[in-house]
Amino acid sequence: MVRSLPGDEALAAIVSAVGQEAALKLTSHFGGTRLYVPRQIGDHHPICVALGREDADRLAIYCGGSALSIPKQAARRERVRQLLTGRSLTIAQIAVETAYSERHIYRMQREAEDDRQPGLFD
């Protein structure tokens, strides 16, 4: 079975299985790939090396024996959201840190604000 969800949904599913920190490690190491997750992950397996024993075991419980589509950009977008929420950096600083353009950061900011405001008929 291959778990294939859109980027943000895929990241949310992985976060629910292994936690945010481990999910972000997984996306930074394997982002953009379909990763086969064995039912039992050995200590020297790349997944265990990237996540650590405990998180690798959680991932094996979640989807062991199947392939998991690891989103590439979802972790980077999440980092932008965190930085925008923290309001400690300027848009230019966020762009440099995340390798997005300032224009894209502004677009993401507008989209985040639009999600929080209810529509006229909601």
C-alpha positions as semicolon CSV with decimal commas, in nm:
position;residue;x (nm);y (nm);z (nm)
1;M;0,000;0,000;0,000
2;V;0,132;0,347;-0,089
3;R;0,016;0,641;0,117
4;S;-0,008;0,938;-0,115
5;L;-0,166;1,260;0,007
6;P;-0,120;1,623;-0,093
7;G;0,186;1,781;0,076
8;D;0,025;1,947;0,377
9;E;-0,209;1,653;0,441
10;A;0,079;1,408;0,409
11;L;0,285;1,608;0,655
12;A;-0,010;1,625;0,897
13;A;-0,052;1,247;0,878
14;I;0,317;1,190;0,946
15;V;0,311;1,440;1,234
16;S;0,018;1,257;1,391
17;A;0,212;0,931;1,371
18;V;0,559;1,036;1,485
19;G;0,536;1,395;1,609
20;Q;0,636;1,724;1,452
21;E;1,010;1,711;1,515
22;A;1,049;1,362;1,370
23;A;0,823;1,446;1,075
24;L;1,037;1,747;0,990
25;K;1,352;1,533;1,014
26;L;1,191;1,281;0,782
27;T;1,100;1,545;0,525
28;S;1,443;1,705;0,538
29;H;1,618;1,370;0,480
30;F;1,376;1,202;0,240
31;G;1,153;1,482;0,105
32;G;1,027;1,433;-0,249
33;T;1,065;1,055;-0,244
34;R;0,850;0,750;-0,195
35;L;1,009;0,581;0,100
36;Y;0,956;0,213;0,175
37;V;0,916;0,167;0,550
38;P;1,000;-0,184;0,669
39;R;0,792;-0,345;0,943
40;Q;1,105;-0,371;1,154
41;I;1,365;-0,101;1,108
42;G;1,722;-0,197;1,195
43;D;1,954;0,030;1,390
44;H;2,163;0,107;1,080
45;H;1,872;0,164;0,844
46;P;1,868;0,520;0,700
47;I;1,528;0,584;0,862
48;C;1,658;0,493;1,207
49;V;1,974;0,698;1,152
50;A;1,764;1,001;1,051
51;L;1,495;0,974;1,318
52;G;1,637;0,777;1,605
53;R;1,517;0,441;1,739
54;E;1,196;0,553;1,911
55;D;1,061;0,760;1,621
56;A;1,163;0,496;1,367
57;D;0,962;0,240;1,563
58;R;0,660;0,474;1,567
59;L;0,688;0,517;1,191
60;A;0,706;0,139;1,144
61;I;0,390;0,098;1,351
62;Y;0,217;0,367;1,144
63;C;0,301;0,237;0,796
64;G;0,550;-0,050;0,819
65;G;0,546;-0,276;0,516
66;S;0,436;-0,001;0,279
67;A;0,571;0,299;0,094
68;L;0,515;0,649;0,221
69;S;0,524;0,957;-0,002
70;I;0,736;1,213;0,179
71;P;0,644;1,573;0,092
72;K;0,934;1,793;-0,010
73;Q;0,808;2,144;0,037
74;A;0,562;2,094;0,323
75;A;0,830;2,125;0,591
76;R;0,965;2,442;0,436
77;R;0,616;2,594;0,417
78;E;0,558;2,500;0,780
79;R;0,880;2,675;0,877
80;V;0,761;2,991;0,698
81;R;0,430;2,972;0,889
82;Q;0,615;2,940;1,219
83;L;0,839;3,236;1,140
84;L;0,544;3,449;1,031
85;T;0,357;3,364;1,349
86;G;0,658;3,447;1,565
87;R;0,684;3,791;1,406
88;S;1,048;3,820;1,513
89;L;1,191;3,829;1,159
90;T;1,119;4,053;0,864
91;I;0,981;3,913;0,540
92;A;1,326;3,957;0,382
93;Q;1,491;3,761;0,666
94;I;1,233;3,482;0,635
95;A;1,296;3,469;0,260
96;V;1,670;3,431;0,313
97;E;1,628;3,164;0,581
98;T;1,378;2,953;0,385
99;A;1,506;3,014;0,029
100;Y;1,168;3,144;-0,086
101;S;1,128;3,480;-0,257
102;E;0,986;3,771;-0,060
103;R;0,694;3,775;-0,302
104;H;0,614;3,413;-0,220
105;I;0,638;3,481;0,154
106;Y;0,387;3,766;0,117
107;R;0,158;3,532;-0,080
108;M;0,179;3,268;0,192
109;Q;0,107;3,533;0,454
110;R;-0,206;3,646;0,268
111;E;-0,325;3,286;0,230
112;A;-0,276;3,222;0,603
113;E;-0,469;3,535;0,694
114;D;-0,750;3,445;0,450
115;D;-0,789;3,103;0,617
116;R;-0,847;3,260;0,956
117;Q;-1,108;3,510;0,842
118;P;-1,453;3,360;0,791
119;G;-1,622;3,417;0,458
120;L;-1,925;3,641;0,418
121;F;-2,163;3,344;0,415
122;D;-1,992;3,128;0,679
